[in-house]
Amino acid sequence: MAFTVPPPRTPSPVPVPPAEAVARWYERELGWATAAGPPVQLPTGLRFDVLELPADAGSVLLGRYGRTGPVAVAGRRMRLLVAAGSADELPGLLDWLEWGGIGLDLTAVGAGGRITAPAPLGAPVPQGAARWLRPPEPGREVEPSLPALAPVGRCAGPGGGGGTPDLARLVDTAASACHRARLLRASARTHRPTTHRTSAQPLAFS
């Protein structure tokens, strides 16, 4: 009797929560507005704006600040929720912090924008899909936890409740992390080992 080798098993796809269930979770548990999907979108500029930067730079930022407000990651981009209106302040802040005109890959999404909603807490997350690193807390208002500009006349300090950093400090650290990450990536490309091809040389006999 011939023995047949079974074909290799392919990994089962991670089930994706239905768009209706995702939208319901955000609306009921967090009280956030959603935009129809799929994928479900979260409008920015209403209760929060989003500061977006490369994930490697974002990891440095999170290591610096234990509390930042909610943070999500989608692919190679990290998204930090900040106070509504912060997106309009970003260009001026970068100039004031002497980061203006430098290609940092640091952007913000504000009024009229949208981001893909990360998977709700406890739901399976397909590979590469948006997910929460520092999730929002159901049943609690998000605004007090968000980095915001310090009031005029005060020194930069905590921007929200729970010890979150002032927006200016957060942006300065984010800009520094983005600049350093860009230099490290450029250095890695420069020093990447290359394979040198040598053509075969005929043997010479005297």
N, C-alpha and C positions, 0 to 999 in steps of 0.2 A: 504494500500500500504506500503510495507516494505521500511524502510529508509536504504540506503546503505552508510556506511562511506567510503569516498574516501581514497585510500591509501596515506600515507604521501609522500609529494613531496621530491624528491632528488635534492640537489643543482645542478644547471647546471654547467658543467665543463667550466673552463675558456679557451677560444679559444687560441691556441698556434700559433703564427705567423709562416708561412711556413719558412723552412730553407733558401730558396732562398731570401725571403724578409729580413730576419735577416742579412744574409751575404751582401746583397746589401746595407743595411743601414750602416753597418760598413765600407764598402769599399768606398761608395760615400760620406757619411756625415763626416766620421772621417779619411778616407784614410788609414785604418788599413788593414793588410792582414788577411784573414780568412782561416780556413781549413774546408773541407766539413763535414757536419753533416748528419742527426740530432743526437745530438744537434750540432749547429755550434760551432767551436772551434776558440780561438784566440791564435796564436803562440806567445810565449814569447821569449825574447832575441833579438828581432828585433828593436822595438821602446820602449819597456819597459820590465822589469821583474816584478815579483809579490811576495810580502811578504805576507805570509799566517799565520793566527793565529786563535785561538778559538774566536767565536763571542763575548763572554762575556768579554774577555780581550780586544778585538778590540773596544768595546763600551767605555771602559775606555780610550783607546788611543785617540779616536775621541773626547772625552770630553776634553782632554788635548790640542789637536791641532785643531784649527778651520780650518786650511788649510793643506791638506795632499797630494793633487793630487787626481785623481779618486779612489774611493773605492767601492767595490762590496761585496755582501754577498751571500753565497750559503749554505743553510741549517744552520749548526752550525759553519761554517767557514767564516772568513772575509778575503778579499783579497785587499791589497793595491798596487796600481801600483807605482813602483819605477823605477829609471833610469836603462836602460839596462846595464848589467854587475854587478848589485848589488848582484845577487844571488851568484856569485863567491866570493864576499867580505863578505858574511854573517858569515861563520865559523870563519874567522880571526877577524871580528868585535866583535863577541861574546866572543872570547878569550881575546881580548884587553880590553873589557868592564867588564871582570871577570865574565862572564856568561857561559863560556865554561864548558862542562861536566854536565850541569844541564838540566834535562828533561823539557824543556819549551814548547814543542809542537809548536815551532816557526820555520817555514820552508820558503824556497824561491824557486821559479820556474824561471829558466833562459833559456839560449840558448838550443834549441831543445825541450822545453816543451810546454805545451798547457793548457789553462783553458777554461771552458765552457763560451761561450759568454752570458753575461746578456741580458735580454730582451731590445730591443731598447727603447729609450725614448718615452713615450706615448703609448707603446704597453702594453696589459694586461699581467700580470705576474701570472702564475699558482702557487699555494701554494708550497713552498719548492724550487721553481726554482731560479736560479741565477738572482739577480737584482742589480741595481745600488743604492748605498746610497749617494755617491757623484759622480754624472755622469761626464763624459768628455764633453767638450763643442764642438759641431759641428762647423766646420769651423776654429778651432784654433789648432795649433800644440800642442801635448800633452807633448812633451819633456821638455819645460821650466817649466811646473808645477810639475815635478816629483822630489821627494826627491833624492838627490845625495850626494856623498861624497864631503866634502869641499876640495878645492885645497890644496896641500901640503904647509905647512908653514902658513896657515891661521887658526884662531880659528874656532871651529865649529859654524856655523851660518846657515842662510837660504841656502837651497840647490838648490832651483829653483826659478822661478819667482813667484810673488804673495805672498811671505812670507812663502813658504813651508819649513818644517824643514830639517836640514841637516840629511843625512842618519844615521850617527852615533847616533845622538840624538833620532831619530825615533826608531832605533833598541834598544837603551837602555831603552826607555820608553816602547816599546813593550815587551821586555824581562821581565821588572819589572811587567807589567800588567799580563803577562802570568803566572809568578811565583805566584803572589798574587791570581789570579783566581784559580790556581791549589790548593793552600792551602785552599781557601774558599770552593771549591768543596769537598775536603777531609774532612774538618771540618763538612760540612753539612751531609756527609755520616756517620760520626762518631756519631753525635748527633741526627740522625734520630730516632724519637720515634718508639719503637717496642711494639708489642702486646704480653703480657705475658699470656700464657695459664695455667690455673690451673685446675688440675683434681678434679672432684667432690669427696668430702670426705663423707663417710657415717656418719650419725648422731649417736652419742653414747648416750645410755641411761643407767643410773645407777639403 
